[in-house]
Amino acid sequence: MKTIVTINLAVCLVLVVAGSKFEAIVGQNVTISFDIDEVEKADQVNIIFKEDKNGDSVLLAQKPWVYDDPPEPGVTLILGKGSVSVIIQDVDISRSGLYKARAFTGKKVCEENATLVVIKAPVSSTISPPHSSSSPKPPRSSDLRRLYAFLPVVFINIIIILVYCFWKHRKVVRHMNQKQMLEEKLAMSPDPVSQKIKKMNVYHQRL
C-alpha cells in the first residue's frame, strides 16, 4: 500500500519546466506570469521567491492566505484560467532572483519557475548634463521692463537726429540758393565794382 501511494505521488508531481525571464527597471511595477493548467481549480496557489541559489526561500504570496501575519505589501496574486500572475510594485535590485509558482490540487503539485532581473535606470535618461539645452531662455520680467523703458529714449533720439538733419539740409540749400542769386545779380550788373567782385569770385574758385 505504501508503494502504491509513493507511485501516485511521483506520477502526480509535474516536472518543473525551464522558466521565463523578465527584466525591469528600478521603480517599475512588474507582472510575472506563469502558465499552469487548471490552476483556477487548485486548492492552494503560492509564489516562492529565492534571491540566489544559496539564499532562503520566502513565501511572497498565497491564495488562500492562512497565516496570522498579513501578506507582504505591494504584492498581488491574480489567478486566471490556466495562468497565475504576481504583480510586484516599485521593484528594486533586491527583487532580482528566482520566482516559483506552485499550485496544489489534492495530491497533485504543479510548479513553474521564472527569473526576474532588476536593473538601475540609465543615467542619461534621468539626469541631463548641465548647459545641454540649446534653446534660449525666456527673458525675465525685469529685463522686459528695462527694455520697455529704454525704447522711448531711443525713439526720441531718432526724431531729434532726423529733425537736425532736415534743418541742416534746409540751411545748406537756402545758402546755396542765396549764393546763386547773388552771382546772377553780379553777372547782370554792369558797374565795375560788380565786375571786380565777380573776378574775385572766379579767382577764389580757381584757387
VEXPAPA-957498 format. One record per residue (C-alpha): residue in one letter; x, y, z; residue number from 1. Coordinates in steps of 0.2 Angstrom, whole numbers. Layout:
% VEXPAPA-957498
<rec A <X Y Z> NUM>;
...
//
This chain:
% VEXPAPA-957498
<rec M <0 0 0> 1>;
<rec K <14 12 4> 2>;
<rec T <22 8 -13> 3>;
<rec I <6 12 -22> 4>;
<rec V <5 29 -13> 5>;
<rec T <23 33 -17> 6>;
<rec I <20 29 -35> 7>;
<rec N <4 40 -36> 8>;
<rec L <14 55 -28> 9>;
<rec A <28 53 -41> 10>;
<rec V <16 52 -55> 11>;
<rec C <6 67 -50> 12>;
<rec L <21 78 -47> 13>;
<rec V <24 89 -63> 14>;
<rec L <41 92 -68> 15>;
<rec V <47 110 -67> 16>;
<rec V <50 117 -85> 17>;
<rec A <63 130 -89> 18>;
<rec G <56 146 -83> 19>;
<rec S <54 163 -92> 20>;
<rec K <65 178 -89> 21>;
<rec F <58 195 -85> 22>;
<rec E <68 212 -84> 23>;
<rec A <63 228 -76> 24>;
<rec I <70 245 -71> 25>;
<rec V <71 250 -53> 26>;
<rec G <54 259 -48> 27>;
<rec Q <43 250 -60> 28>;
<rec N <28 239 -57> 29>;
<rec V <31 221 -63> 30>;
<rec T <19 207 -68> 31>;
<rec I <27 190 -68> 32>;
<rec S <15 177 -76> 33>;
<rec F <16 158 -75> 34>;
<rec D <6 146 -86> 35>;
<rec I <-1 131 -76> 36>;
<rec D <-15 121 -82> 37>;
<rec E <-31 122 -72> 38>;
<rec V <-23 132 -59> 39>;
<rec E <-40 140 -56> 40>;
<rec K <-46 123 -49> 41>;
<rec A <-31 122 -37> 42>;
<rec D <-34 121 -18> 43>;
<rec Q <-20 132 -14> 44>;
<rec V <-8 143 -25> 45>;
<rec N <8 152 -19> 46>;
<rec I <23 161 -25> 47>;
<rec I <40 157 -18> 48>;
<rec F <55 169 -20> 49>;
<rec K <73 165 -19> 50>;
<rec E <86 179 -21> 51>;
<rec D <100 167 -26> 52>;
<rec K <105 149 -26> 53>;
<rec N <111 149 -8> 54>;
<rec G <98 161 -1> 55>;
<rec D <82 156 9> 56>;
<rec S <65 154 0> 57>;
<rec V <52 167 5> 58>;
<rec L <34 165 4> 59>;
<rec L <29 180 -7> 60>;
<rec A <10 177 -9> 61>;
<rec Q <-3 164 -7> 62>;
<rec K <-21 160 -10> 63>;
<rec P <-29 157 2> 64>;
<rec W <-19 166 15> 65>;
<rec V <-19 155 30> 66>;
<rec Y <-6 164 41> 67>;
<rec D <-9 176 56> 68>;
<rec D <4 188 49> 69>;
<rec P <-3 199 34> 70>;
<rec P <4 196 17> 71>;
<rec E <19 206 10> 72>;
<rec P <13 224 5> 73>;
<rec G <15 229 -13> 74>;
<rec V <12 211 -19> 75>;
<rec T <-4 205 -28> 76>;
<rec L <-8 187 -33> 77>;
<rec I <-20 185 -48> 78>;
<rec L <-27 168 -54> 79>;
<rec G <-34 166 -71> 80>;
<rec K <-39 152 -82> 81>;
<rec G <-23 142 -85> 82>;
<rec S <-12 155 -78> 83>;
<rec V <-6 164 -62> 84>;
<rec S <2 181 -61> 85>;
<rec V <10 190 -47> 86>;
<rec I <11 209 -48> 87>;
<rec I <26 217 -38> 88>;
<rec Q <25 236 -36> 89>;
<rec D <40 248 -36> 90>;
<rec V <54 234 -38> 91>;
<rec D <72 237 -33> 92>;
<rec I <88 227 -35> 93>;
<rec S <84 215 -21> 94>;
<rec R <69 209 -31> 95>;
<rec S <80 201 -43> 96>;
<rec G <80 182 -42> 97>;
<rec L <70 166 -45> 98>;
<rec Y <51 165 -43> 99>;
<rec K <42 149 -42> 100>;
<rec A <23 147 -44> 101>;
<rec R <16 131 -35> 102>;
<rec A <-2 125 -37> 103>;
<rec F <-9 112 -25> 104>;
<rec T <-24 101 -31> 105>;
<rec G <-26 87 -19> 106>;
<rec K <-10 77 -20> 107>;
<rec K <-5 85 -37> 108>;
<rec V <8 99 -36> 109>;
<rec C <12 109 -52> 110>;
<rec E <27 121 -52> 111>;
<rec E <34 133 -64> 112>;
<rec N <49 145 -62> 113>;
<rec A <53 162 -68> 114>;
<rec T <68 174 -66> 115>;
<rec L <67 192 -63> 116>;
<rec V <82 204 -67> 117>;
<rec V <80 222 -60> 118>;
<rec I <92 235 -67> 119>;
<rec K <96 253 -62> 120>;
<rec A <89 266 -74> 121>;
<rec P <101 273 -86> 122>;
<rec V <109 289 -80> 123>;
<rec S <106 298 -97> 124>;
<rec S <88 295 -96> 125>;
<rec T <86 303 -79> 126>;
<rec I <99 316 -77> 127>;
<rec S <103 328 -91> 128>;
<rec P <120 336 -92> 129>;
<rec P <122 354 -87> 130>;
<rec H <120 368 -101> 131>;
<rec S <115 354 -113> 132>;
<rec S <99 364 -119> 133>;
<rec S <101 374 -135> 134>;
<rec S <85 383 -134> 135>;
<rec P <87 401 -127> 136>;
<rec K <80 405 -110> 137>;
<rec P <65 417 -110> 138>;
<rec P <68 435 -104> 139>;
<rec R <65 439 -86> 140>;
<rec S <51 452 -82> 141>;
<rec S <65 464 -75> 142>;
<rec D <74 463 -92> 143>;
<rec L <57 467 -101> 144>;
<rec R <54 482 -90> 145>;
<rec R <71 489 -94> 146>;
<rec L <68 486 -112> 147>;
<rec Y <51 495 -112> 148>;
<rec A <59 510 -103> 149>;
<rec F <73 511 -115> 150>;
<rec L <63 511 -131> 151>;
<rec P <55 529 -129> 152>;
<rec V <73 536 -126> 153>;
<rec V <79 528 -142> 154>;
<rec F <63 534 -152> 155>;
<rec I <65 552 -146> 156>;
<rec N <84 552 -150> 157>;
<rec I <80 546 -168> 158>;
<rec I <67 560 -170> 159>;
<rec I <79 573 -164> 160>;
<rec I <93 567 -176> 161>;
<rec L <80 567 -191> 162>;
<rec V <75 585 -187> 163>;
<rec Y <93 591 -185> 164>;
<rec C <97 583 -202> 165>;
<rec F <82 591 -210> 166>;
<rec W <86 608 -203> 167>;
<rec K <104 607 -209> 168>;
<rec H <99 602 -226> 169>;
<rec R <87 616 -227> 170>;
<rec K <100 628 -221> 171>;
<rec V <113 622 -234> 172>;
<rec V <100 623 -248> 173>;
<rec R <95 641 -243> 174>;
<rec H <113 646 -243> 175>;
<rec M <116 639 -260> 176>;
<rec N <101 647 -267> 177>;
<rec Q <106 664 -260> 178>;
<rec K <124 662 -267> 179>;
<rec Q <117 658 -284> 180>;
<rec M <105 673 -284> 181>;
<rec L <119 684 -279> 182>;
<rec E <130 678 -293> 183>;
<rec E <116 680 -305> 184>;
<rec K <114 698 -300> 185>;
<rec L <133 702 -301> 186>;
<rec A <133 694 -318> 187>;
<rec M <119 706 -324> 188>;
<rec S <127 721 -315> 189>;
<rec P <137 732 -327> 190>;
<rec D <146 743 -314> 191>;
<rec P <165 740 -311> 192>;
<rec V <163 736 -293> 193>;
<rec S <152 721 -298> 194>;
<rec Q <164 716 -311> 195>;
<rec K <178 716 -298> 196>;
<rec I <168 706 -286> 197>;
<rec K <165 693 -300> 198>;
<rec K <183 692 -304> 199>;
<rec M <187 689 -286> 200>;
<rec N <175 675 -285> 201>;
<rec V <182 667 -301> 202>;
<rec Y <199 669 -294> 203>;
<rec H <194 661 -277> 204>;
<rec Q <186 647 -287> 205>;
<rec R <202 643 -296> 206>;
<rec L <212 643 -280> 207>;
//
